[in-house]
Amino acid sequence: MENRLIKLIQKYETNGPRYTSYPPAPIFKPDFTAAQYQSEILQVEKRSEGDDVSLYFHIPFCDTLCYFCGCTTMITKNREHLDEYLVHLKKEIDLLAPLFHQQRKIVQLHWGGGTPTYLSPKQIQELGTHIMKSFQYDVDAEISVEVDPRELTFSHLHALRDVGFNRISLGVQDFNPNVQRAVNRNQSEFITRQAITWSRELGFSSLNVDLIYGLPLQTVVSFSETLDKLIEISPERIAVYNFAFVPWMKKQQKLIHVEDLPSPETKLGILTTTIDKLTDAGYVYIGMDHFAKPDDELTLAQQSKTLRRNFQGYSTRAGSDLYGLGMSSISHFGTSYAQNAKTLPEYYQAISNGEFATHLGYKMTKDDEIRKHVIMKLMCDLSLQKSEVESQFGISFDAYFSSSLTKLDSLIEDGLLVATPDSLIITNDGRLFLRNIAMCFDAYLSEKSKQQPLYSKTV
């Protein structure tokens, strides 16, 4: 079985999007202006009385550089940068909040980075209080934050609870010290366990832990040991991401020794071991890279086919309009995408002028909407009914997607996908190739774009 999968990986290994959005972010255009962003918000608000809203806040600052990181970050020891950033972030909140209909409630809020807990407890209180005063929260709102145990104190977590946070996502990546040194992220098991103990003492309702496979010096045995420790800790959710090695885009990844990266065979062994261990421990395999306990919202959403996918990965609330605040944040509402400026000077200048910091954006076409629906069905439900797509969009599925279905032929022949007259169903092996399957429906992957290094390896 494993030899067969290795041959399939060799056959299908290519670069492709993760499909946290469709169209993917590299398609966004610079002619989508701040004025258009505001106009699109107002148009959506006219139609969205009482509809759900998600907010994302990007805190880009970090104390040290993790070599594997693919996020938009700023490494600094100067904490005065944080004060200046919060001034502008609060101004952006003040620009956005008045545009919302008064019936609109926040059902999901997330602080990501960077390192949100690089903020001091006082700064957490300051920002959290300003957000709470500016927006209405739903009584069951999911309010989460990414936490780095290395600079964390009990006071940080206490401040987060005080301003309404009820979930934390903990970056672990790998417990093995050799792997940690290879990616410049030294994080002892003790401080990780301490952070988890504190979070449970303070009453956070859900704990997610992030792991990454494909990092330098990882082996099947070493990663298995990390999994054993994590199973004992028993978080509600575990995300196991494939390392996105894109040194042509993220310069710090050039500090990684390429010869230390695990082979495709080792990566496959790590992944199959992960799936076996976590499912044997009672976790349910969600989508392509998440695991959750049977009673978790993610599991229930997958079972009821209400699971969604956005820029934070799999979500139960991703169908709501998403507004991103802070440097480089991405919004998706209605049929529009908008991304803020990716540098602090550009972000600060726009906000200081009383304008949104929109830098890129995209207005979806009808074809985009249809293809997004199909791709998200496959990524989240692992299947789709052609008749459902036909009914919703008024098309003949086989005629509309004739070229896409032709591209699927080899995947079907290799047992990664089952096709019936009215359905496409992804097999267990096919889950490892979800991105490849979705790519067959992507209208933007021309032969030219396939040659451009825009994305990481799919498997």
N, C-alpha and C positions, 0 to 999 in steps of 0.2 A: 504493500500500500504506500509506504513512504517513498520507495523508489519511483512509483508512478507519479506521486505528487511533486517530487523533485523534477522529473521530466516536464511536468506541466508548468512548474515555476519557470524553468528555463525557456519554455515555449512562450509564456505570456508575460514574462518580465519586461516591463516598459515603464515609462514615466506617465503619470496621470493624476488628475485631481482627486481630492478626498471627498468632494461633493458635500461640503458643509454649506454650499450654496449652489444654485444654478441660475444663470451662468456663473462659472467660477470667477473669483476676484480678479485674475489677470485680464478679464474681458472688460472690466470697468473702464470708463472713459473720462478724460479731463474736462470735457465740455459740459459735464453735469455740475452746475454751479450752486453756491450757497442759496441764491435766490430761488433756484428751481427746487432745491431741497425743502425750503420753507413752503413754497407753493404746493408741493406734493403732499406735505404734511397736512396743510389746511384742506386740501381736497379729500384726503383720507378721513380727516376728522369729521367732515360733513356726512360721511357714510358710516361712521364707526361709533355712533353713540352707544356707550356701555360695553364696547368690545374690549377684550383683554390686551394688556400692554406688558412687554418685557423690557427691562432696562439693563444695559451692560456698561460698566464703568472701567476704563482701562487705566491702571496705575503702572506706568512703564518702568519704574525705578527698581534697581537691584543693587545689592551690596557687592556681589562678585559675579563674574561671567561664567555661566555654564556652557561648555563648548558645544553641547548638543542642541542648544536652544534655537528654536525657529521663530520666536515671538519678536515683536517690536519692543525693544528694551533700551534703557539708558543706565549704564553702570556708573555709580557715583558714591562717594563717601560724604559728599556735601549735602547735608539734610536741609539746607536753605532752599534747595531746588524743590523740595516737597511743598514748602509753604507757598512758593510762587505758583506751583502747579495747582494747588487746591484753590487759590484765588480765582484762577481761570476756569477751573472745573465748576466751581459754584456759579460763576457768571454764565457758563454754558447751560447749567441747570435752569437759571433764571430766564434764559432765552427760550428754552424748550417748554418748560412747564405751562406757561400761559396759553400755549397753542392747543393743549389737550382739552377735549370736552370734559366738563366737570364730572360726568358719569364714568369716565374711563378709570379703571383701577389697575394697579400693578399686580400682576399674578406671579411674576418672576423677576428677580433682580440678582445680578451677579457682578462681583468685583474680580477682575482678572488682571494679568500683567505679563511681564514684570512680577513684582512682589507686592500685593496689596498690604501685607503685614509689615512691609518696610516703613509704612506710616507708623507714627507713634500712637499709643492709646488715645492721647488727647486729640490727635489729628483724625483718628478713626471716629471718635465721638463727634468732632466738628463736621466732618463730611456726612456721616450717617444722619445726624440731626437735621442738616440742611436738606437732605434728600427726603426725609420723613415729613418735613414741613411743606415741601414743594409738591409732593405727589400723594395720591390716595392709594393705600395698600388694600388688596383683597385680604379678607380674614385668613385665608389659607395660602397666602403668598409663599412661594419658595424663594428664600433669601439666602444666597450662598456666596462663599468667598474662597479664593485660592490662598492656601496657607503654606509658608515655608518654615519648617520647624527650627531652622538654624538660627534665626534671629527672634524667635517667638518667645513671649513671656505670658504668664497667666493673665497679666493685665491686658494684653492685646486681645485675648479671647473674651475676657470679661467685657471689654469695651464693645466688641462685636455683638455680644449677646444684648448689651444695653440698647443698641440701636437696631435690634430686630433680627439679626442674622440667626438662622436656625439650621443651616447646613454648612459643612466645610469640606473642601477638596484639598487633600494633602499630597504634595509632590514627594514621591519616594524614588521613583525610577528603578532603583536596584539597591538592595541592602549590602551588596558585596563591596568591601572597601577598595579592592583593586579596580573595579569598574568605576566607582566613584572618583578615584584619583585620576583615572584616564579621561574623565569628562569635567574635571575641576569642580566637583560637587561633593565635598566631604560632609557627610551627614550621618552621624552615628545612630545606631539602632536605638540607643537610649533616649536621645532627644526626640526621635520620632514617636516612640512609645509614650514619652512624657506628654507630648502635644495631644496625643489621642486620649490619654487619661484625663487631662485637663478638659478637653472638649466634652467628654462624657460627664464629667463632674458638673459642668456648667449647663448641661441639658441640651446640647445640640442634637437635633432629632435624627440627623443622617450624616454619615461619614463616607466620603469617596476617597479612594487612594489611586493615584496615577502611577503606572509602571510603563517603562519603555523597553521593548526588545529590539535587538539589533545594535546595541551599544558596544563599543570596543571592550574586548576581553571577556564578554559574556560567553558562557557555555550552557549546555542543557543542564548540567549538574548544578552549577552556581545559581542559575535562575530558578531552578527547582527549589533550592534552599530558601530563596527569597519568597517564593510562593508559599512554602510551608509556614514561614513566619507570619505571612499576611493572613493565611487561613486561620491561624491561631488568634490573631488580632480581631478578625471577623468584622470588617467594615461592611456597611450595607451595599456599597457599590465598589467595583474595581474596574478601572479603565486600563487596558493593555495596548498601548499604541506602538505601531511599527515606526521605528526611528526614521524620520524624514531627513536623509542625508543629502543636503543641497548646498555644498560648499561654494558653488558659483553664485548663490544668492545670499547665504549667511556666512560671512567671512570668518567668523570665529570657529566654524566647523573645520576650517583648514588646519586648526591646531590639533585635530584628532589624527592619530596615526592610522592611515588607511589599512595598513597591514594587520592592525589589531581588530578590525571589524570582523564579525563572525561571517562565515561562508553562508551561501543560501541554504545549504543542507543543515547547518547548525541553527539558522534562524527558523527553518521549518520545524526542526526538533523542539526548539524552545516554544514555538507557537502551539504545536500539537500537545506538548506536555502541559502547557498552560490550560488549554481547553479541557483536557482530561482531568487535571488536578482540581480545577475550580468547579467543574460540573460534578465531579465525584464528591466534592465538599458541600454540595447543595446549591451552588450558584447557577443561575440561568444565563445562558449565553445570549446576549442581546446584540443584534446587528452584526457588525464585523469586529468590534473591538471593546465591547462593554460586557460586564458581568454584574448581575444583581441578585439579591436574595428573592425567593419566590413571592414574598408579600410586598416587595418594593414597587413603587409607582412605575418604574421603568418596565418591570416584568409585566405588570398588569396592563400597561399601555401597549406592549408588544402583542400580548394575547388578544386585546380588544381592537388591534389595528389602529390605534390612535397615537402610536409613537411617531415622533417627528425628529428632524435633524436640522441643526443650525450651526453657527460658528463655534459654539461650545461643545459640539458633538451631539449625542443623542439626548433627547429631552421629551418631557411630557407636556411642556407648555410652548413648544417652538412654533405652534401655529399662530401664536399671537404676534402682533406687530412688535418688532424689535427696534429699539432706538439705542445706538451706541454713543457714549459720551467719553471725551478724552482723546488724546493724541492717537491717531490711526484707527480709532474705533469704527466699526461698520454697522450701519443700520439697514434693516430690511422691513419695509412696510408697504402694504398694498402691492403694487407691481414695481416698486422702486428699490434700488440699492444706493447707498451713499456711504462714502468713506471719508473720515476726517484726515487732515494733513498729517503726514508721517514724521514731521520734525517739530520739535518744540518751538523754534522761532516762528514758523509758519502758523502753528496752532495758536500761539500766544497773540500774534499780530491780528489774526481774524477775530478772535474772541474779544480782544481789547478794543477793537473797532465796533463792537456790538453786533458782529455778524457770526453766523455759523462757520465752522472751519472746514466746510466741505471741500475736498480736494479731488475726489473721483466719484463717479456714480454711474448708474445704468438704469434705463427705463425698459422693463421687459416687454417683449412682443408677445403676441398670442402663441406663437410657436414656442417661445421660451416657457410660457406657462404650462403648455402641454407636456413638453419634455421634462420640465422640473417635476411635475406630478408623477410621471412615469419613473424617473430616476429615484425620487424619494420613496415611492412605493417599494421599489426593489431594495433600496438601502435599509428601509425600516421594517417592512412587512415580509421581505424575502420572497415576495410573490406579487402578482397583479392579475386582475381580471380585465381582459380586453374590453368586455361589454361595459364595465364600469367607466373606463376611460372614454369609450365611445359615447355613452350616455351623458357624461359630464361635459364633453367638449364638442359633441356633434361631428365626429369624424369616423371614418372606417379605419380601425387600428391597423389592419394588415396593409391597407393601401398607403396610409399616411407614413407608416414606419417600414416600408418595404426594404429600403436599403439597410436599416438597422437590423431587421430580422435576418437579412443575408449575413451580416457580420456575426450574428449569434450562432450560425450553423456549426462552426468548429467548437464553440463552447458547449453546445448541445451534444455533439459527437463525443466530446471528452467527458461527458457525464457531470458537467458543472451546472447544467440548467436542463429542466424538463419543460417541453413545450406541448401544450394541448391546443385544440382549436380555439379555446377561450381563455387560456391562462399561460403564464410563465412562472415557473416555480424553481427557486434556487435550491440546489442540493446541499448537503452538509459540506462536501468538498468545495462546492461553488462559493460558499461564504468566504473562503480564503481569496477568492477572485472577484469579490463584489465590485471593486472599482473598475476592473476590466469589463465586467458585464455592463455596468452603468455607462462606460465610455462608448458603447455601441449606440447609445441614444443621444450622445453629445454632438450638437451641430457645429461646435466651435473647434473640434479637433481635426483640422485639416491636416494634410500630409506635412505642410510647412510648419504648423504649430507643434506637431508631434516631434519635430526635430529641434525645436527650441527648448532649452532647459528651464521650463516653467514650474515643473512639478517633481515630486519625489517618486521613487519606485513604487509600483502598485502592490508588490508582494515581496 
